[in-house]
Amino acid sequence: MTEGNQPISTAAATPSNASDLWTACVERLAQEIPEQQFNTWIRPLQATAAADGAKVVINVANRFKMDWIRAQYSQRIAVLLESIHGRPVVVELALAPREGPSRTSPAPRNAQEQVLAELPDLAPPETSNNINSQRNRLNPALTFSSLVEGSANRMARAAALHVAGSLGQLYNPLFIYGGVGLGKTHLVHAIGNHLLADRPNAKILYIHAEQFVTDVVKSYQRKTFDEFKERYHSLDLLLIDDVQFFANKERTQEEFFNAFEALLARKSHIVMTSDTYPKGLADIHERLVSRFDSGLTVALEPPELEMRVAILINKAAVENAVMPEEVAFFVAKNVRSNVRELEGALRKILAYSRFNQKEISIQLARDALKDLLSIQNRQIGVENIQKTVADYYKIKVADMYSKKRPASIARPRQIAMFLAKELTQKSLPEIGELFGGRDHTTVLHAVRKIGAERQVNTELNQQLHVLEQTLKG
């Protein structure tokens, strides 16, 4: 079945390739999940598929792992398997046979895996938190207290806290947008967890837009729209990630519009995230875009230097490691784009430190991140920024150095100065020199002006986002 003009699946499995379903699913998960988590939870799993691909049984070492896989990964696994197979796939978790280690079972890769492999075959107590996390798909670790606050997310965090404390009132819907890895998903989970702490019986659902699409397709295939409506129209809080995935999916947009109206009518709250602001969404019906834009729209920006430093120090502490402040500053100055890249850099440093049995220092960080640093130094320079910005705004590169001051030239020049300060290690005087020998105060004025405007001008913010992504390749 197709949704709009696009096929829902990438391929339809047949008896001859059903056994490859799990392999394809694992390859996709390896791209989505941090390496340490993947190696600990996903890599050791063994699975078998039915001949027609309609059912996949995943063998898990013990009940602890089984409950963790079910709560954290089973929904995503089901979505991926269905996408690959082209039809619904039943996912079943089963305890692996206990006759002894299989010859094909991978050996523990680290101490954490060894401990997990030796855990007794006992299920953890069924606490209300365990049951809730499975029902509403909330990650209990993503809370307001675990979110580092800074100017880049302060407004979005304040709005999210308000929603969590006064459901169905102001800021409905709340629309949060920003680039990859800036904390959108963390915020929506924090809203759900905050509400759940106050109202344990609240009907909350966190879902990715892809899963909503899948649920619409299943409802059409199985003629189960009464169950679909009962599920989505009776919520107290709907948290939905990446609504840009609704593009070109006519039936999905229709059903989401109906759910949206039903939830607002019963004074329930809707929180959405996207990679762009509502009016920047492509191939989404205007009536849906107008609903998205009818509440409060807030942006998440790339974290500023001090916030990046705090994130690194806090996340290192979670890993029981000490990140010296000077090392955190060094890493933060070189990894600027988003929190996910910061986490990746931190993982490399911690692994390098443990493997070499050396304390974390600037030199160790430099060694651990040498590939990343060499790519950044090679790809992003002031000259490259000037050329990219000139191309984007259709002016000559020479205008970047000239003394011309019409707005059509001065504005792109200021944007290029701002990006040069954000994306390179150049000082203000050095940037000024590369822009035709301008004084450092001119550069400072441009940086402050564009930085302030970005906070309130959604069109400028989107332009800067596009330029940043282009420059980072």
C-alpha positions as CSV (number, residue, x, y, z in Angstrom):
1,M,0.0,0.0,0.0
2,T,1.2,3.5,-0.6
3,E,0.6,6.7,1.3
4,G,0.1,9.7,-1.0
5,N,2.5,9.2,-4.0
6,Q,5.2,7.5,-2.0
7,P,5.5,3.8,-1.2
8,I,5.3,3.0,2.5
9,S,7.9,0.2,2.2
10,T,11.3,-0.1,0.6
11,A,10.8,-3.7,-0.5
12,A,8.3,-6.5,-0.1
13,A,9.9,-9.5,1.6
14,T,9.3,-13.0,0.0
15,P,10.1,-16.5,1.4
16,S,13.5,-16.3,-0.3
17,N,14.5,-13.1,1.5
18,A,12.5,-13.2,4.7
19,S,15.6,-14.4,6.6
20,D,17.3,-11.1,5.6
21,L,14.7,-9.0,7.4
22,W,16.5,-9.0,10.7
23,T,19.9,-8.3,9.2
24,A,18.5,-5.2,7.3
25,C,16.7,-4.0,10.5
26,V,20.0,-4.3,12.5
27,E,21.9,-2.3,9.9
28,R,19.3,0.5,10.2
29,L,19.4,0.5,14.0
30,A,23.2,0.7,13.9
31,Q,22.8,4.0,12.1
32,E,20.3,5.4,14.6
33,I,21.6,4.2,18.0
34,P,24.8,5.4,19.7
35,E,27.5,2.8,19.3
36,Q,27.8,1.9,22.9
37,Q,24.1,1.3,23.3
38,F,24.0,-0.6,20.0
39,N,26.8,-2.9,21.0
40,T,25.3,-3.5,24.5
41,W,21.6,-4.1,23.6
42,I,21.2,-4.8,19.9
43,R,24.3,-6.5,18.6
44,P,24.0,-9.6,20.9
45,L,20.4,-10.3,19.8
46,Q,19.6,-13.3,17.6
47,A,16.3,-13.5,15.6
48,T,14.4,-15.7,13.2
49,A,11.8,-14.7,10.7
50,A,8.8,-16.8,9.5
51,A,9.0,-17.9,5.9
52,D,6.6,-15.2,4.8
53,G,8.2,-12.5,6.9
54,A,5.0,-11.9,8.8
55,K,6.6,-12.7,12.2
56,V,10.0,-12.2,13.7
57,V,11.1,-13.8,17.0
58,I,13.9,-12.1,18.8
59,N,15.8,-14.2,21.3
60,V,17.0,-12.3,24.4
61,A,19.5,-13.6,27.0
62,N,17.4,-12.9,30.2
63,R,14.3,-11.3,31.5
64,F,16.1,-8.1,32.5
65,K,17.3,-7.6,28.9
66,M,13.9,-8.6,27.6
67,D,12.0,-6.0,29.5
68,W,14.6,-3.3,28.6
69,I,14.4,-4.2,24.9
70,R,10.6,-4.2,25.0
71,A,10.5,-0.8,26.7
72,Q,13.2,1.0,24.8
73,Y,13.5,-0.6,21.3
74,S,10.6,-2.9,20.4
75,Q,8.4,-0.2,18.9
76,R,11.2,1.1,16.7
77,I,12.2,-2.4,15.6
78,A,8.6,-3.1,14.6
79,V,8.4,0.1,12.5
80,L,11.7,-0.7,10.8
81,L,10.7,-4.3,10.0
82,E,7.4,-3.2,8.6
83,S,9.1,-0.6,6.5
84,I,11.6,-3.1,5.1
85,H,9.0,-5.9,4.6
86,G,6.2,-3.8,3.2
87,R,3.6,-5.4,5.3
88,P,2.8,-5.6,9.1
89,V,5.3,-7.8,11.0
90,V,4.6,-9.3,14.4
91,V,7.6,-8.9,16.7
92,E,7.9,-11.4,19.6
93,L,10.5,-11.4,22.3
94,A,11.6,-14.8,23.7
95,L,14.2,-16.0,26.1
96,A,17.1,-17.7,24.4
97,P,17.6,-21.4,25.1
98,R,19.8,-22.0,28.2
99,E,21.7,-25.1,27.1
100,G,24.9,-23.1,27.1
101,P,26.6,-20.5,25.0
102,S,26.0,-20.8,21.3
103,R,28.9,-21.0,19.0
104,T,27.4,-18.1,17.0
105,S,26.7,-16.0,20.1
106,P,29.0,-13.0,20.2
107,A,31.3,-12.7,23.2
108,P,30.8,-9.8,25.5
109,R,32.6,-6.8,24.1
110,N,33.1,-4.9,27.3
111,A,32.6,-5.1,31.1
112,Q,29.1,-3.7,30.9
113,E,28.0,-6.5,28.5
114,Q,29.7,-9.1,30.7
115,V,27.7,-8.0,33.7
116,L,24.5,-7.9,31.7
117,A,25.2,-11.4,30.4
118,E,25.6,-12.7,33.9
119,L,22.4,-11.2,35.3
120,P,20.0,-13.7,36.9
121,D,17.0,-14.7,34.8
122,L,14.6,-12.7,36.9
123,A,12.1,-10.1,35.8
124,P,12.3,-6.7,37.5
125,P,9.2,-5.8,39.6
126,E,6.4,-4.4,37.5
127,T,6.4,-0.9,38.9
128,S,4.0,1.7,37.6
129,N,6.9,3.5,36.0
130,N,7.8,0.4,34.0
131,I,4.2,-0.2,32.9
132,N,3.7,3.5,32.0
133,S,6.9,3.7,30.0
134,Q,5.8,0.8,27.8
135,R,2.3,2.2,27.4
136,N,3.1,5.9,26.6
137,R,6.6,5.3,25.2
138,L,8.2,8.0,27.4
139,N,11.9,7.7,28.2
140,P,12.1,8.4,32.0
141,A,15.7,9.6,31.7
142,L,14.6,12.6,29.6
143,T,13.4,15.2,32.1
144,F,13.7,18.9,32.7
145,S,16.3,18.3,35.4
146,S,18.5,16.4,33.0
147,L,18.3,19.1,30.3
148,V,21.1,21.7,30.4
149,E,19.6,25.1,30.1
150,G,21.1,28.0,28.1
151,S,20.0,30.9,25.9
152,A,19.7,28.5,23.0
153,N,16.8,26.6,24.6
154,R,15.6,28.9,27.4
155,M,12.4,30.1,25.7
156,A,11.4,26.6,24.5
157,R,12.1,25.1,27.9
158,A,10.0,27.7,29.7
159,A,7.1,27.1,27.2
160,A,7.4,23.3,27.7
161,L,7.4,23.7,31.5
162,H,4.3,25.9,31.2
163,V,2.5,23.3,29.1
164,A,3.5,20.5,31.5
165,G,2.0,22.4,34.4
166,S,-1.2,23.7,32.8
167,L,-2.4,21.2,30.3
168,G,-4.9,22.3,27.7
169,Q,-4.6,26.0,28.4
170,L,-2.1,28.4,26.8
171,Y,0.4,27.4,24.1
172,N,-1.8,24.8,22.5
173,P,-0.5,23.5,20.3
174,L,3.2,23.9,21.2
175,F,5.4,23.7,18.1
176,I,9.1,23.2,18.7
177,Y,11.5,23.4,15.7
178,G,15.2,23.3,15.1
179,G,18.0,21.3,13.5
180,V,19.1,17.7,14.3
181,G,20.4,17.0,17.7
182,L,19.3,20.2,19.5
183,G,17.1,18.6,22.1
184,K,13.6,18.6,20.6
185,T,12.9,15.0,21.6
186,H,14.3,15.6,25.1
187,L,11.9,18.5,25.6
188,V,8.8,16.6,24.5
189,H,9.7,13.6,26.7
190,A,10.3,16.0,29.6
191,I,6.8,17.4,29.2
192,G,5.3,14.0,29.3
193,N,7.4,12.8,32.3
194,H,6.6,16.0,34.3
195,L,2.9,15.6,33.7
196,L,3.0,11.9,34.5
197,A,4.7,12.7,37.9
198,D,1.7,15.0,38.7
199,R,-1.0,12.9,37.1
200,P,0.0,9.2,37.0
201,N,-3.3,8.3,35.3
202,A,-3.1,10.9,32.5
203,K,-3.4,9.4,29.0
204,I,-0.1,10.4,27.4
205,L,1.5,9.2,24.2
206,Y,4.9,10.0,22.7
207,I,5.2,8.9,19.0
208,H,7.3,9.6,16.0
209,A,5.5,10.8,12.9
210,E,6.6,7.7,11.0
211,Q,4.7,5.5,13.5
212,F,1.6,7.6,13.1
213,V,1.9,7.1,9.3
214,T,2.2,3.3,9.9
215,D,-0.8,3.3,12.2
216,V,-2.9,5.1,9.6
217,V,-1.9,2.5,6.9
218,K,-2.6,-0.4,9.3
219,S,-6.1,1.0,10.0
220,Y,-6.9,1.2,6.3
221,Q,-5.6,-2.3,5.7
222,R,-7.4,-3.9,8.6
223,K,-10.4,-1.6,8.6
224,T,-9.9,-0.8,12.3
225,F,-10.4,3.0,12.3
226,D,-12.6,2.8,15.4
227,E,-9.7,1.5,17.4
228,F,-7.4,4.1,15.8
229,K,-9.7,6.9,16.8
230,E,-10.2,5.5,20.3
231,R,-6.4,5.5,20.7
232,Y,-5.6,9.0,19.3
233,H,-8.8,11.0,20.0
234,S,-9.0,10.2,23.7
235,L,-5.5,11.3,24.8
236,D,-4.8,14.0,27.4
237,L,-1.4,14.8,25.8
238,L,-0.1,13.9,22.4
239,L,3.7,14.3,21.8
240,I,4.7,13.8,18.2
241,D,8.2,14.1,16.8
242,D,9.2,15.2,13.2
243,V,5.9,16.2,11.7
244,Q,7.7,17.1,8.5
245,F,7.4,13.3,7.7
246,F,3.7,13.9,6.9
247,A,4.8,15.6,3.6
248,N,2.9,14.2,0.6
249,K,1.0,11.7,2.7
250,E,-2.6,12.8,2.0
251,R,-4.5,10.2,4.1
252,T,-2.1,10.7,7.1
253,Q,-2.6,14.5,7.0
254,E,-6.4,14.0,6.9
255,E,-6.3,11.7,9.9
256,F,-3.9,13.9,11.9
257,F,-6.1,16.9,11.2
258,N,-9.1,15.0,12.6
259,A,-7.2,13.9,15.6
260,F,-5.9,17.4,16.1
261,E,-9.4,18.8,16.1
262,A,-10.8,16.1,18.4
263,L,-8.0,16.7,21.0
264,L,-8.4,20.4,21.0
265,A,-12.2,20.0,21.4
266,R,-11.7,18.0,24.6
267,K,-9.1,20.5,25.8
268,S,-6.2,18.0,25.5
269,H,-2.7,19.3,24.6
270,I,-0.7,18.7,21.5
271,V,3.1,19.2,21.3
272,M,4.9,18.8,18.0
273,T,8.5,19.0,16.7
274,S,9.9,19.7,13.3
275,D,13.1,20.6,11.5
276,T,11.6,23.8,10.4
277,Y,8.9,26.4,11.4
278,P,5.3,25.7,10.3
279,K,5.2,27.9,7.2
280,G,8.5,26.4,6.1
281,L,7.0,22.9,5.9
282,A,6.8,21.6,2.3
283,D,3.9,19.5,0.9
284,I,1.7,19.9,4.0
285,H,-1.9,21.1,3.6
286,E,-2.4,24.8,4.4
287,R,-5.2,24.1,6.8
288,L,-2.8,21.8,8.8
289,V,0.0,24.3,8.7
290,S,-2.4,27.0,10.0
291,R,-3.3,24.7,13.0
292,F,0.4,24.1,13.7
293,D,0.9,27.9,13.8
294,S,-2.1,28.7,15.9
295,G,-0.5,28.1,19.3
296,L,3.1,29.0,20.2
297,T,6.0,28.3,17.9
298,V,9.5,28.3,19.5
299,A,12.9,27.6,18.1
300,L,15.8,25.6,19.5
301,E,19.2,27.0,18.5
302,P,22.6,25.4,18.4
303,P,24.0,25.6,21.9
304,E,26.3,28.5,22.7
305,L,29.8,27.9,24.0
306,E,29.1,28.0,27.8
307,M,26.1,25.7,27.3
308,R,28.2,23.3,25.3
309,V,30.8,23.2,28.1
310,A,28.1,22.5,30.7
311,I,26.7,19.7,28.6
312,L,30.1,18.0,28.2
313,I,30.9,18.2,31.9
314,N,27.4,17.0,32.9
315,K,27.3,14.1,30.5
316,A,30.9,13.1,31.5
317,A,29.7,12.9,35.1
318,V,26.8,10.7,34.1
319,E,29.5,8.3,32.6
320,N,31.4,8.5,36.0
321,A,34.2,10.4,34.3
322,V,35.7,13.8,35.1
323,M,36.0,16.3,32.2
324,P,38.4,19.1,33.1
325,E,36.9,22.5,32.3
326,E,39.8,23.4,30.0
327,V,39.2,20.2,28.0
328,A,35.5,20.9,27.8
329,F,36.2,24.4,26.5
330,F,38.6,22.9,23.9
331,V,36.0,20.4,22.7
332,A,33.1,22.9,22.8
333,K,35.0,25.4,20.6
334,N,35.6,22.7,18.0
335,V,32.2,20.9,18.1
336,R,29.6,23.6,17.6
337,S,26.6,22.3,15.7
338,N,24.4,20.2,18.1
339,V,24.2,18.2,21.3
340,R,24.4,14.9,19.4
341,E,27.7,15.7,17.9
342,L,29.0,16.8,21.4
343,E,27.9,13.4,22.8
344,G,29.7,11.6,20.0
345,A,32.9,13.6,20.6
346,L,32.6,12.8,24.3
347,R,32.2,9.1,23.7
348,K,35.3,9.1,21.6
349,I,37.3,10.9,24.2
350,L,36.1,8.6,27.0
351,A,36.9,5.5,25.0
352,Y,40.3,6.8,24.0
353,S,41.1,7.6,27.6
354,R,40.0,4.2,28.9
355,F,41.7,2.2,26.2
356,N,45.0,4.0,26.6
357,Q,44.6,4.3,30.4
358,K,45.4,8.0,30.3
359,E,43.7,10.9,32.1
360,I,41.6,13.2,30.0
361,S,43.6,16.2,28.8
362,I,43.6,18.6,25.9
363,Q,46.2,16.6,24.1
364,L,44.3,13.4,24.6
365,A,41.1,15.1,23.3
366,R,43.1,16.4,20.3
367,D,44.3,12.8,19.6
368,A,40.9,11.3,20.0
369,L,39.2,13.8,17.8
370,K,41.9,14.2,15.2
371,D,39.7,13.0,12.3
372,L,36.9,15.3,13.2
373,L,39.2,18.3,13.7
374,S,41.0,17.7,10.4
375,I,37.7,17.5,8.5
376,Q,36.5,20.7,10.1
377,N,39.7,22.6,9.4
378,R,39.6,21.4,5.8
379,Q,36.0,22.1,5.1
380,I,35.1,25.4,6.9
381,G,37.2,28.4,6.3
382,V,36.3,32.1,6.0
383,E,36.8,32.0,2.3
384,N,34.4,29.1,1.9
385,I,31.9,30.9,4.1
386,Q,32.1,34.0,2.0
387,K,31.6,32.1,-1.3
388,T,28.7,30.1,0.1
389,V,26.9,33.2,1.5
390,A,27.6,35.1,-1.8
391,D,26.1,32.3,-3.8
392,Y,23.1,32.0,-1.5
393,Y,22.2,35.7,-1.7
394,K,23.3,36.0,-5.4
395,I,26.0,38.7,-4.9
396,K,29.6,38.6,-6.0
397,V,32.3,37.2,-3.6
398,A,34.2,40.5,-4.2
399,D,31.3,42.3,-2.5
400,M,32.4,40.7,0.7
401,Y,35.6,42.7,0.7
402,S,34.3,45.9,-0.9
403,K,33.3,49.1,0.7
404,K,29.9,49.1,-0.8
405,R,27.1,49.5,1.7
406,P,23.7,49.0,0.0
407,A,21.4,46.6,2.1
408,S,21.5,43.9,-0.6
409,I,25.3,43.6,0.0
410,A,25.8,44.8,3.6
411,R,23.2,42.3,5.0
412,P,24.9,39.1,3.4
413,R,28.3,40.5,4.5
414,Q,27.1,40.7,8.1
415,I,25.7,37.2,7.9
416,A,29.0,35.9,6.6
417,M,30.8,37.6,9.4
418,F,28.4,36.0,11.9
419,L,29.0,32.6,10.4
420,A,32.8,33.1,10.4
421,K,32.7,33.8,14.1
422,E,30.4,30.8,14.8
423,L,32.1,28.2,12.6
424,T,35.8,29.0,12.6
425,Q,38.5,29.6,15.2
426,K,39.3,33.1,13.8
427,S,39.4,36.1,16.1
428,L,37.4,39.2,15.4
429,P,40.5,41.1,14.1
430,E,41.4,38.2,11.9
431,I,37.8,38.0,10.5
432,G,37.8,41.8,9.9
433,E,41.1,41.5,8.0
434,L,39.6,38.9,5.7
435,F,36.6,41.1,5.0
436,G,38.6,43.9,3.4
437,G,40.5,45.1,6.4
438,R,37.6,46.1,8.5
439,D,37.9,46.9,12.2
440,H,37.1,44.2,14.8
441,T,34.3,46.4,16.1
442,T,32.5,46.2,12.8
443,V,32.7,42.4,13.0
444,L,31.5,42.5,16.6
445,H,28.5,44.7,15.6
446,A,27.6,42.2,12.8
447,V,27.9,39.2,15.1
448,R,25.7,40.7,17.8
449,K,23.1,42.1,15.3
450,I,22.6,38.9,13.4
451,G,22.7,36.8,16.6
452,A,20.0,38.9,18.2
453,E,17.8,39.0,15.0
454,R,18.1,35.2,14.7
455,Q,16.2,34.8,18.0
456,V,13.1,36.6,16.7
457,N,13.2,36.4,12.9
458,T,12.1,32.9,11.8
459,E,13.0,33.6,8.2
460,L,16.5,34.6,9.0
461,N,16.9,31.7,11.4
462,Q,15.9,29.3,8.6
463,Q,18.3,30.9,6.2
464,L,21.2,30.6,8.7
465,H,20.2,27.0,9.3
466,V,20.4,26.2,5.6
467,L,23.8,27.9,5.3
468,E,25.2,26.1,8.3
469,Q,24.1,22.7,7.0
470,T,25.6,23.5,3.6
471,L,28.9,24.5,5.1
472,K,29.1,21.5,7.3
473,G,28.4,19.2,4.4
